[in-house]
Amino acid sequence: MTAREAQASALRTTVLEQKAILDHAPLGIGFTKAGVLMECNVHLADMVGYRVADLVGRDLGTMFPSSPDFQHLRDEALGALAQGGIYERANTLSAAATAPCSGHACAPVPWCRDGARPASSGPSRTSARNSRPSASCRR
């Protein structure tokens, strides 16, 4: 095995290990770029009543009860990150975009704690943590 092949193998192993951690974390975790959810785990999807495939590529603003709620969170988080800090705050997410589900409207997720920290000097990554809502519609 060449040095390049060994590096590629080590990188594949690291990516698989990180994916296993993400998939099995007891928290809802999402990675964002420019306000778009690039990747998330099943716990985050469950928090808002969607499948992972339905959330990836979605604008983060659609996961909040209102546009002003999202804009406020975004401005606070970006301000903290721009100064090299960490952002953390309790918040409410919208479950299944509050669309009617089986004759009733999906309720907002009772609580989540949003947090953001720079992953590197590049674009920021964020996470949402939740103690699993007691009643959330599943699609």
Number of C-alpha atoms within 10 A of each C-alpha: 7 7 8 9 10 11 12 12 13 12 12 12 12 12 12 12 12 12 13 11 12 19 16 13 13 16 20 26 24 23 19 22 16 11 15 16 19 17 17 22 23 20 26 24 22 20 31 28 23 20 19 16 12 11 23 19 15 16 15 20 20 16 20 22 18 12 13 11 14 19 14 10 19 15 11 14 22 18 14 17 18 11 8 12 14 15 18 18 13 12 18 18 26 23 28 26 18 19 14 12 12 8 7 10 14 21 19 21 24 18 17 21 16 21 17 21 18 18 11 8 7 8 11 19 21 19 18 23 20 21 14 19 16 9 14 20 23 15 11
